[in-house]
Structure formats: structure tokens, C-alpha cells
Amino acid sequence: MTAFFRVNGDLWVERVPLADIAARFGTPCFVYSRAALERAWTEFDAAFAGVPHLVCYAMKANSNLAVLNLFARKGSGFDIVSGGELARALAAGAEPAKIVFSGVGKTEAEMESALAAGILCFNVESAAELETLNRVAGRVGSAAPVSFRVNPDVDPKTHPYISTGLKESKFGVAFAAARALYARAAELPHVAIRGIDIHIGSQIGELAPHREAAIKLRGLVEALAADGIALHHIDLGGGLGIRYDDEVPLPTFEYAAMLREVFRGRPETLLLEPGRRLVGEAGVMLTRVTYLKPGVDRNFAIVDAAMNDLIRPALYDAWHGVEPVCVRDEPALRYQVVGAICESADFIARDRDLAIEEGDLLAVRAAGAYAFAMSSNYNSRPRACEVMVDGDRVHLVRRRETVAELFASESPLP
Ligand SMILES: *Cc1c(COP(=O)(O)O)cnc(C)c1O
């Protein structure tokens, strides 16, 4: 079931034609479906019904306040990776006691603000971070709740830039070092051991890498228990893939069933950190064709969105579906769909057969995750607006940036 479908050839979201949204708010514009977002969260949570668990949405995938607030209202936890994300999550109504803090480079200032907020857990990624966290917590007179992110050395078989659980990765601590680190943490006065954590990568299509990592993790949890280290939770990270092209996403219930099986009999609460799976397919990016440029070798459709709005094609060679919002009864031509930025990597899609004319509106599918959140102002382009549709209601959840805002914080020399 999808919230985006065609009515007499025109693409709609819930009960609203996408063309109306573009006419009202302009392009480029990200459009999210409230129903799709809520359905994705509820489906994920329900897959773990009956086992103690907490879904901590990995908010770096899409950190718009309206998206965060929807999930917070459902009781979601959040996985944050910076002090900025902490502030955003709190502003959106997140419960601090459901926030986990991941990332290899937490600063002392970020640790202080997370301790002051009273988060659930710091996912510690190095011995050096542990010592710093102990010192910072001592300074502010508290004890920091900690997990170690361990690196199971599992190949998630996804793009190298989003593989995070191989031994050569910068993330986590080596499995072999984990027991000594827990022993060290147990000695420190200002940290409290809470859990253990993995995250092996993103856009993972298969169950096997998840299972391999989970089985290794269970072994480690048992070794720690034998050492007298009891944990409150086991955090499995995120990584479930979505459908961009013809991928068949791993059903959440299969993933959940595997974890139930692997951790059967263990008393710890399971933490899950899905990002892409909760938001990716709930959004599209609308863009308009500025020019058609027939080439000697290839035809270009130059659109008003670019790599600053959607960097995934340039960064990961990612594939996004591109469709005319209103279909034309004309023969299609093969196009390179590109932006206006002065980089050859500035493409949205390559080799697509489209029946389009100048001024036509295109929908770039599955643009709810790692899309707006990774956008920039390169080439002094204001960032796009974001809209959330709820039935027949349309809410502007982030207005388009203005050109004046782009340099309002800069100043020439006196
Ligand atoms: C990015 C990230 C996630 C979410 O990954 P998805 O592939 O979007 O589910 C979860 N946990 C950590 C630590 C991450 O860095």
C-alpha cells in the first residue's frame, strides 16, 4: 500500500493532487504523507509486540520537526548523532529518557547537554570517548548511562559508503576489545553500564548479515554476563532497506522474527534504530523541467532541483524513480535528468525514458530519507520547502529558505 498513486493519469498523495502542491508552494518541494509515516512506524513497532522493546527512530534520515513530532506522539524514542539533533528532538517533543546518542566524535559540550537532558544512553564508540564521558559526567555530578557500539565485522553487502560494521570501519570498537572495555567501564565512578549496540550499515536488503551480527552479539552478551556485566538493553541499530527500484525490501516482521529467535530467553530490552525504513518511501521531491536540451549524444532534462537538494545520486550513485506528475500521451525520449549546478556529478537520474516538455512537473520517488536532511546551499541555492499532507489537508512544515537568509550570518571585513 502506498500513499502515492495515480488518479486519471495524475499523481496524488493521499487526497491531494501533487500538481496542486507544486502550484501553491513552488518547486523544488519535498512532500511527505502523514499516513505513510505513521503506518511505517506502527508496522515496525508492532513487529516487536510482546517483547520488551523501544523503537528509536534514527533522526538523521529526516529530522523535520513535524516528522519527529508525529513519531514522538506515538511514543517513539530517537537515535541522535549530535547536539543539534538533541535540541531538535527535544523541540519536537521527544522524551529524553527515550533518546540514545550515537557517533564517533561526541564533544564534551554535546555530552554535557545530553547529560543535562537525561538521555537513555550514550552509545560509546572508543576507549578515549569512555574516559572523556566519565570525566564530563564527574564534572557535572552525574553518572553517564553507556553502551558500547561493537563492530561485529559483518559485510552488509550494501554501498561501501553506508557499510559501517566491517573491521576497517571507523565505527564502534572491535569485538575482541569489548570485554576489557566493559571491565574498564565497571571501574569508572561516573559511568553506568546500560547496554550494548551494533549498527552494520544501511539499505541492507538481506536478512543474513543482520542474523550473523545478532548471533555474534548474543555470544558477546553471554560472555559479558559470565564476567558479571548485566545489561538492560541490546541495541540492534538500523539498516533495513527500502524499495527505490526493483529491490524487494526485507519485511519488518521477518527481521523481528529473526531477532526474537536469536535473543530468545534473554531478559534485555531490544532497542531498534530504524531510519530509512520509517521515512524513505513516505516522501517525494517535486521538481519542474526548466529546459530540455537535446544533445549530440544524449538528451538532457534540466530541472530546478539539483544535487544540493538531493545528493544521493551523486554521493552513492543511488537510483530514484522519476515520473511525470501528469502523464502525456506522447512518445518518450531518453533523458539525463540533471540540475543546474556546475558539477558533472549533478544528476538526479540517468537514462530515463520520459514523455515531457518544458515546464512539466516531475516526482522523484522515495525521497523521504537522506534527501532534504543532506541538502545544502551549494551554488547559493536556498533549500527547498517541505510539505506534509494529512488526508485532504496540506501543511507547510518548512518554508522555502530565502536568498537573504543565505548570507545573513556573514560579514565583509571592516
Ligand atoms: C544512520 C544510523 C541508523 C539508521 O540507519 P538506516 O539505514 O537509516 O536505518 C541507525 N543507527 C545508527 C548508529 C546510524 O548511524
Ligand as a Chemical Component Dictionary entry (heavy atoms), coordinates in Angstrom:
data_LIG
# 
_chem_comp.id                   LIG 
_chem_comp.type                 NON-POLYMER 
_chem_comp.pdbx_formal_charge   0 
_chem_comp.three_letter_code    LIG 
# 
loop_
_chem_comp_atom.comp_id 
_chem_comp_atom.atom_id 
_chem_comp_atom.alt_atom_id 
_chem_comp_atom.type_symbol 
_chem_comp_atom.charge 
_chem_comp_atom.model_Cartn_x 
_chem_comp_atom.model_Cartn_y 
_chem_comp_atom.model_Cartn_z 
_chem_comp_atom.pdbx_ordinal 
LIG C1 C1 C 0 22.272 6.000 10.318 1  
LIG C2 C2 C 0 22.136 5.157 11.525 2  
LIG C3 C3 C 0 20.971 4.430 11.741 3  
LIG C4 C4 C 0 19.831 4.347 10.748 4  
LIG O1 O1 O 0 20.190 3.680 9.593  5  
LIG P1 P1 P 0 19.054 3.354 8.491  6  
LIG O2 O2 O 0 19.775 2.621 7.450  7  
LIG O3 O3 O 0 18.538 4.665 8.015  8  
LIG O4 O4 O 0 18.008 2.547 9.171  9  
LIG C5 C5 C 0 20.859 3.727 12.922 10 
LIG N1 N1 N 0 21.851 3.733 13.840 11 
LIG C6 C6 C 0 22.998 4.417 13.653 12 
LIG C7 C7 C 0 24.043 4.386 14.703 13 
LIG C8 C8 C 0 23.185 5.147 12.492 14 
LIG O5 O5 O 0 24.328 5.820 12.301 15 
# 
loop_
_chem_comp_bond.comp_id 
_chem_comp_bond.atom_id_1 
_chem_comp_bond.atom_id_2 
_chem_comp_bond.value_order 
_chem_comp_bond.pdbx_ordinal 
LIG C1 C2 SING 1  
LIG C2 C3 SING 2  
LIG C2 C8 DOUB 3  
LIG C3 C4 SING 4  
LIG C3 C5 DOUB 5  
LIG C4 O1 SING 6  
LIG O1 P1 SING 7  
LIG P1 O2 DOUB 8  
LIG P1 O3 SING 9  
LIG P1 O4 SING 10 
LIG C5 N1 SING 11 
LIG N1 C6 DOUB 12 
LIG C6 C7 SING 13 
LIG C6 C8 SING 14 
LIG C8 O5 SING 15 
# 
